[in-house]
Amino acid sequence: MWTTHADFKNIVKAIWNIQIDGSKMYQICRRLYLLRKPLYTLNKLCYSHIDKKELDTREKIDDLQKQLDLNPHDLALQNTEKIICSGK
């Protein structure tokens, strides 16, 4: 999930470019440890409350489909429904 986020690679690259002294194993462990906080923050900001987001999206789709039932030839509504259903 994180790997699809636009900032993920920049976060990892920034941490991985930090100069750390010690053995190779220590350097890897330290970098992984330093990644914990930024990835936790990314997760909290972008991927929390998934259930609520899903419910909101379902409600939007239901409203759009009701509007499409009333006006089935409205291209703007059809395009909006496609965008919401595709997850973009």
DSSP file (Angstrom, degrees, kcal/mol; ACC not computed):
  #  RESIDUE AA STRUCTURE BP1 BP2  ACC     N-H-->O    O-->H-N    N-H-->O    O-->H-N    TCO  KAPPA ALPHA  PHI   PSI    X-CA   Y-CA   Z-CA
    1    1 A M    >         0   0    0      0, 0.0     3,-1.1     0, 0.0     4,-0.4   0.000 360.0 360.0 360.0 -47.5    0.0    0.0    0.0
    2    2 A W  G >   +     0   0    0      1,-0.2     3,-2.0     2,-0.2     6,-0.3   0.877 360.0  65.7 -62.5 -36.4    2.7    2.5    0.9
    3    3 A T  G 3  S+     0   0    0      1,-0.3    -1,-0.2     5,-0.1     6,-0.2   0.710  96.2  57.0 -64.1 -18.4    4.7    1.8   -2.2
    4    4 A T  G <  S+     0   0    0     -3,-1.1    -1,-0.3     4,-0.1    -2,-0.2   0.608  84.5 102.5 -85.8 -11.9    1.9    3.2   -4.4
    5    5 A H  S X> S-     0   0    0     -3,-2.0     3,-1.0    -4,-0.4     4,-0.5  -0.479  77.4-128.5 -74.3 142.7    2.0    6.6   -2.6
    6    6 A A  T 34 S+     0   0    0      1,-0.2     4,-0.4    -2,-0.2     3,-0.2   0.809 106.1  46.5 -61.5 -32.6    3.8    9.4   -4.4
    7    7 A D  T 3> S+     0   0    0      1,-0.2     4,-2.3     2,-0.1    -1,-0.2   0.553  87.0  90.5 -88.5  -7.9    6.1   10.3   -1.4
    8    8 A F  H <> S+     0   0    0     -3,-1.0     4,-2.5    -6,-0.3     5,-0.2   0.930  87.9  45.3 -57.7 -51.6    7.1    6.8   -0.5
    9    9 A K  H  X S+     0   0    0     -4,-0.5     4,-2.8     1,-0.2    -1,-0.2   0.884 112.9  51.5 -62.5 -38.3   10.2    6.6   -2.7
   10   10 A N  H  > S+     0   0    0     -4,-0.4     4,-2.3     2,-0.2    -1,-0.2   0.887 109.8  50.0 -65.7 -38.2   11.4   10.1   -1.6
   11   11 A I  H  X S+     0   0    0     -4,-2.3     4,-2.0     2,-0.2    -2,-0.2   0.949 114.5  43.3 -63.7 -49.2   11.0    9.1    2.1
   12   12 A V  H  X S+     0   0    0     -4,-2.5     4,-2.9     1,-0.2    -2,-0.2   0.916 114.0  51.2 -64.2 -43.2   13.0    5.9    1.7
   13   13 A K  H  X S+     0   0    0     -4,-2.8     4,-1.6    -5,-0.2    -1,-0.2   0.908 108.7  51.5 -61.8 -42.4   15.6    7.6   -0.5
   14   14 A A  H  < S+     0   0    0     -4,-2.3     4,-0.2     1,-0.2    -1,-0.2   0.916 115.1  41.5 -62.1 -43.5   16.1   10.4    2.1
   15   15 A I  H >< S+     0   0    0     -4,-2.0     3,-1.4     1,-0.2    -2,-0.2   0.903 113.3  53.1 -70.1 -40.8   16.6    7.9    4.9
   16   16 A W  H 3< S+     0   0    0     -4,-2.9    -1,-0.2     1,-0.3    -2,-0.2   0.750 103.7  57.8 -69.8 -22.6   18.8    5.6    2.8
   17   17 A N  T 3< S+     0   0    0     -4,-1.6    -1,-0.3    -5,-0.2     2,-0.2   0.480  79.2 113.2 -86.2  -2.4   21.1    8.5    1.9
   18   18 A I  S <  S-     0   0    0     -3,-1.4     2,-0.5    -4,-0.2    13,-0.1  -0.523  74.4-119.6 -70.2 133.7   21.9    9.3    5.5
   19   19 A Q        +     0   0    0     -2,-0.2     2,-0.4     2,-0.0    -1,-0.1  -0.644  37.6 178.9 -77.0 121.3   25.6    8.6    6.4
   20   20 A I        -     0   0    0     -2,-0.5     2,-0.2     2,-0.1     7,-0.1  -0.992  17.8-143.1-128.2 127.8   25.7    6.0    9.1
   21   21 A D        +     0   0    0     -2,-0.4     2,-0.2     5,-0.1    -2,-0.0  -0.605  56.1  59.7 -87.5 149.9   29.0    4.6   10.5
   22   22 A G  S    S-     0   0    0     -2,-0.2    -2,-0.1     4,-0.0     5,-0.0  -0.759  89.6 -26.9 129.7-174.2   29.3    1.0   11.6
   23   23 A S     >  -     0   0    0     -2,-0.2     4,-2.6     1,-0.1     5,-0.2  -0.222  63.1-107.0 -68.6 162.9   29.1   -2.4   10.1
   24   24 A K  H  > S+     0   0    0      1,-0.2     4,-2.2     2,-0.2     5,-0.2   0.895 121.7  51.6 -58.3 -41.4   26.9   -3.1    7.0
   25   25 A M  H  > S+     0   0    0      1,-0.2     4,-2.5     2,-0.2    -1,-0.2   0.912 110.3  48.5 -63.3 -42.1   24.4   -4.9    9.2
   26   26 A Y  H  > S+     0   0    0      2,-0.2     4,-2.8     1,-0.2     5,-0.2   0.907 109.6  53.0 -64.2 -41.6   24.2   -2.0   11.7
   27   27 A Q  H  X S+     0   0    0     -4,-2.6     4,-2.3     2,-0.2    -2,-0.2   0.916 111.6  45.4 -61.1 -44.2   23.8    0.5    8.8
   28   28 A I  H  X S+     0   0    0     -4,-2.2     4,-2.6     2,-0.2     5,-0.2   0.942 114.4  47.8 -64.5 -47.6   20.8   -1.5    7.4
   29   29 A C  H  X S+     0   0    0     -4,-2.5     4,-2.2     1,-0.2    -2,-0.2   0.904 112.6  49.4 -61.0 -41.4   19.2   -1.9   10.8
   30   30 A R  H  X S+     0   0    0     -4,-2.8     4,-2.5     2,-0.2    -1,-0.2   0.912 111.2  48.7 -65.9 -42.6   19.7    1.7   11.7
   31   31 A R  H  X S+     0   0    0     -4,-2.3     4,-1.5     2,-0.2    -2,-0.2   0.911 111.4  49.7 -64.8 -41.5   18.1    2.9    8.4
   32   32 A L  H  X S+     0   0    0     -4,-2.6     4,-0.7     1,-0.2    -1,-0.2   0.904 111.1  50.1 -62.7 -39.6   15.2    0.5    8.9
   33   33 A Y  H >X S+     0   0    0     -4,-2.2     3,-0.9     1,-0.2     4,-0.5   0.912 109.2  51.2 -63.5 -42.3   14.7    1.9   12.4
   34   34 A L  H 3< S+     0   0    0     -4,-2.5    -1,-0.2     1,-0.2     3,-0.2   0.755 104.0  59.6 -68.1 -23.5   14.8    5.5   11.1
   35   35 A L  H 3X S+     0   0    0     -4,-1.5     4,-2.3     1,-0.2     5,-0.3   0.720  86.8  79.5 -74.0 -21.2   12.2    4.6    8.5
   36   36 A R  H <X S+     0   0    0     -3,-0.9     4,-2.3    -4,-0.7     5,-0.2   0.922  92.4  44.5 -56.1 -51.9    9.7    3.6   11.2
   37   37 A K  H  X S+     0   0    0     -4,-0.5     4,-2.5    -3,-0.2    -1,-0.2   0.936 114.9  45.7 -65.7 -48.8    8.5    7.1   12.1
   38   38 A P  H  > S+     0   0    0      0, 0.0     4,-2.4     0, 0.0    -1,-0.2   0.900 116.1  46.7 -62.1 -37.7    8.1    8.6    8.6
   39   39 A L  H  X S+     0   0    0     -4,-2.3     4,-2.5     2,-0.2    -2,-0.2   0.859 110.7  52.5 -72.0 -33.2    6.3    5.5    7.4
   40   40 A Y  H  X S+     0   0    0     -4,-2.3     4,-2.5    -5,-0.3    -1,-0.2   0.924 111.3  47.3 -63.0 -44.2    4.1    5.5   10.5
   41   41 A T  H  X S+     0   0    0     -4,-2.5     4,-2.6     2,-0.2     5,-0.2   0.920 111.5  50.4 -63.9 -44.1    3.2    9.2    9.8
   42   42 A L  H  X S+     0   0    0     -4,-2.4     4,-2.5     1,-0.2     5,-0.5   0.920 111.9  48.3 -58.9 -44.3    2.5    8.4    6.1
   43   43 A N  H  X S+     0   0    0     -4,-2.5     4,-2.1     1,-0.2    -2,-0.2   0.918 112.7  47.9 -62.2 -44.1    0.2    5.5    7.2
   44   44 A K  H  < S+     0   0    0     -4,-2.5     4,-0.5     1,-0.2    -2,-0.2   0.902 117.4  40.9 -65.6 -41.9   -1.6    7.7    9.7
   45   45 A L  H  < S+     0   0    0     -4,-2.6    -2,-0.2    -5,-0.2    -1,-0.2   0.872 130.0  22.6 -75.4 -37.5   -2.2   10.6    7.3
   46   46 A C  H  < S+     0   0    0     -4,-2.5    -3,-0.2    -5,-0.2    -2,-0.2   0.701 127.8  34.6-107.3 -22.6   -3.0    8.7    4.2
   47   47 A Y  S  < S+     0   0    0     -4,-2.1     3,-0.4    -5,-0.5     2,-0.2   0.240  84.9 108.4-125.2  14.6   -4.3    5.2    5.1
   48   48 A S  S    S+     0   0    0     -4,-0.5     5,-0.1     1,-0.2    -4,-0.0  -0.557  74.3  26.2 -89.9 160.8   -6.2    5.6    8.3
   49   49 A H     >  +     0   0    0     -2,-0.2     4,-2.0     1,-0.1    -1,-0.2   0.877  67.0 160.1  58.7  43.7  -10.0    5.3    8.6
   50   50 A I  H  >  +     0   0    0     -3,-0.4     4,-2.5     1,-0.2     5,-0.2   0.875  69.5  57.8 -61.4 -38.7  -10.3    3.1    5.5
   51   51 A D  H  > S+     0   0    0      1,-0.2     4,-2.2     2,-0.2    -1,-0.2   0.913 107.5  46.3 -60.7 -43.1  -13.7    1.9    6.7
   52   52 A K  H  > S+     0   0    0      2,-0.2     4,-2.6     1,-0.2    -1,-0.2   0.904 111.7  51.3 -66.3 -41.1  -15.1    5.4    6.8
   53   53 A K  H  X S+     0   0    0     -4,-2.0     4,-2.2     1,-0.2    -2,-0.2   0.894 110.3  49.7 -63.1 -39.1  -13.7    6.2    3.4
   54   54 A E  H  X S+     0   0    0     -4,-2.5     4,-2.5     2,-0.2    -2,-0.2   0.923 111.1  48.8 -64.6 -44.1  -15.2    3.1    1.9
   55   55 A L  H  X S+     0   0    0     -4,-2.2     4,-2.2     1,-0.2    -2,-0.2   0.913 111.1  50.2 -62.5 -43.2  -18.6    4.0    3.4
   56   56 A D  H  X S+     0   0    0     -4,-2.6     4,-2.2     1,-0.2    -1,-0.2   0.905 111.1  49.2 -61.1 -41.9  -18.4    7.5    2.0
   57   57 A T  H  X S+     0   0    0     -4,-2.2     4,-2.5     2,-0.2    -2,-0.2   0.908 109.5  51.5 -65.5 -41.6  -17.5    6.2   -1.4
   58   58 A R  H  X S+     0   0    0     -4,-2.5     4,-2.5     1,-0.2    -1,-0.2   0.903 109.8  50.1 -61.5 -40.0  -20.4    3.8   -1.4
   59   59 A E  H  X S+     0   0    0     -4,-2.2     4,-2.4     2,-0.2    -1,-0.2   0.905 109.9  50.5 -64.7 -41.0  -22.8    6.6   -0.5
   60   60 A K  H  X S+     0   0    0     -4,-2.2     4,-2.6     2,-0.2    -2,-0.2   0.921 111.5  48.1 -61.7 -43.5  -21.4    8.8   -3.3
   61   61 A I  H  X S+     0   0    0     -4,-2.5     4,-2.6     2,-0.2    -2,-0.2   0.914 110.6  51.1 -64.5 -42.6  -21.9    5.9   -5.8
   62   62 A D  H  X S+     0   0    0     -4,-2.5     4,-2.0     2,-0.2    -2,-0.2   0.924 111.5  47.7 -60.4 -44.6  -25.5    5.3   -4.5
   63   63 A D  H  X S+     0   0    0     -4,-2.4     4,-2.2     1,-0.2    -2,-0.2   0.920 112.5  49.1 -62.6 -44.3  -26.4    9.0   -4.9
   64   64 A L  H  X S+     0   0    0     -4,-2.6     4,-2.6     1,-0.2    -1,-0.2   0.903 110.0  51.0 -62.2 -41.1  -24.9    9.0   -8.4
   65   65 A Q  H  X S+     0   0    0     -4,-2.6     4,-1.8     2,-0.2    -1,-0.2   0.863 108.6  51.7 -67.8 -34.3  -26.8    5.9   -9.4
   66   66 A K  H  X S+     0   0    0     -4,-2.0     4,-1.3     2,-0.2    -1,-0.2   0.910 111.6  47.5 -64.6 -41.3  -30.0    7.4   -8.2
   67   67 A Q  H  X S+     0   0    0     -4,-2.2     4,-2.0     1,-0.2    -2,-0.2   0.883 110.6  52.1 -66.5 -37.3  -29.3   10.5  -10.3
   68   68 A L  H  < S+     0   0    0     -4,-2.6    -1,-0.2     1,-0.2    -2,-0.2   0.831 103.5  57.8 -68.3 -30.9  -28.5    8.3  -13.3
   69   69 A D  H  < S+     0   0    0     -4,-1.8    -1,-0.2     1,-0.2    -2,-0.2   0.874 111.8  42.3 -63.3 -35.9  -31.8    6.5  -12.9
   70   70 A L  H  < S+     0   0    0     -4,-1.3    -2,-0.2     1,-0.2    -1,-0.2   0.811 133.4  20.4 -78.8 -31.2  -33.5    9.9  -13.3
   71   71 A N    ><  +     0   0    0     -4,-2.0     3,-1.5    -5,-0.1    -1,-0.2  -0.628  68.4 171.2-139.5  76.6  -31.3   11.1  -16.1
   72   72 A P  T 3  S+     0   0    0      0, 0.0    -1,-0.1     0, 0.0    -4,-0.1   0.635  75.5  57.0 -67.5 -14.8  -29.6    8.1  -17.8
   73   73 A H  T 3  S+     0   0    0     -5,-0.0     2,-0.8     4,-0.0     3,-0.1   0.315  71.3 120.1-100.2   8.7  -28.1   10.1  -20.7
   74   74 A D    <>  -     0   0    0     -3,-1.5     4,-1.9     1,-0.2     5,-0.1  -0.642  44.3-167.8 -77.7 108.0  -26.2   12.6  -18.6
   75   75 A L  H  > S+     0   0    0     -2,-0.8     4,-2.7     1,-0.2     5,-0.2   0.837  83.6  58.2 -67.7 -33.6  -22.6   12.1  -19.7
   76   76 A A  H  > S+     0   0    0      1,-0.2     4,-2.3     2,-0.2    -1,-0.2   0.921 108.3  45.9 -63.2 -43.2  -21.2   14.1  -16.8
   77   77 A L  H  > S+     0   0    0      2,-0.2     4,-2.4     1,-0.2    -1,-0.2   0.895 112.2  51.7 -65.3 -39.7  -22.8   11.8  -14.2
   78   78 A Q  H  X S+     0   0    0     -4,-1.9     4,-2.0     2,-0.2    -2,-0.2   0.915 111.7  46.4 -63.2 -42.9  -21.6    8.7  -16.2
   79   79 A N  H  X S+     0   0    0     -4,-2.7     4,-2.2     2,-0.2    -2,-0.2   0.894 111.3  51.8 -67.1 -39.5  -18.0   10.0  -16.2
   80   80 A T  H  X S+     0   0    0     -4,-2.3     4,-2.5    -5,-0.2     5,-0.2   0.911 109.4  50.3 -62.8 -42.1  -18.2   10.9  -12.5
   81   81 A E  H  X S+     0   0    0     -4,-2.4     4,-2.7     1,-0.2    -1,-0.2   0.907 109.7  50.6 -62.6 -41.9  -19.4    7.4  -11.7
   82   82 A K  H  X S+     0   0    0     -4,-2.0     4,-1.7     2,-0.2    -1,-0.2   0.909 111.2  48.7 -62.2 -41.8  -16.6    5.8  -13.7
   83   83 A I  H  X>S+     0   0    0     -4,-2.2     5,-1.5     2,-0.2     4,-0.7   0.930 114.0  44.9 -65.1 -46.1  -14.0    8.0  -11.9
   84   84 A I  H ><5S+     0   0    0     -4,-2.5     3,-0.8     1,-0.2    -2,-0.2   0.912 114.1  49.2 -66.4 -41.9  -15.4    7.1   -8.4
   85   85 A C  H 3<5S+     0   0    0     -4,-2.7    -1,-0.2     1,-0.2    -2,-0.2   0.795 106.5  56.1 -69.0 -27.5  -15.7    3.4   -9.2
   86   86 A S  H 3<5S-     0   0    0     -4,-1.7    -1,-0.2    -5,-0.2    -2,-0.2   0.630 111.4-121.9 -80.0 -12.1  -12.1    3.2  -10.6
   87   87 A G  T <<5       0   0    0     -3,-0.8    -3,-0.2    -4,-0.7    -2,-0.1   0.655 360.0 360.0  85.1  16.2  -10.8    4.6   -7.3
   88   88 A K      <       0   0    0     -5,-1.5    -4,-0.2     0, 0.0    -5,-0.1   0.433 360.0 360.0 -91.7 360.0   -9.0    7.7   -8.7
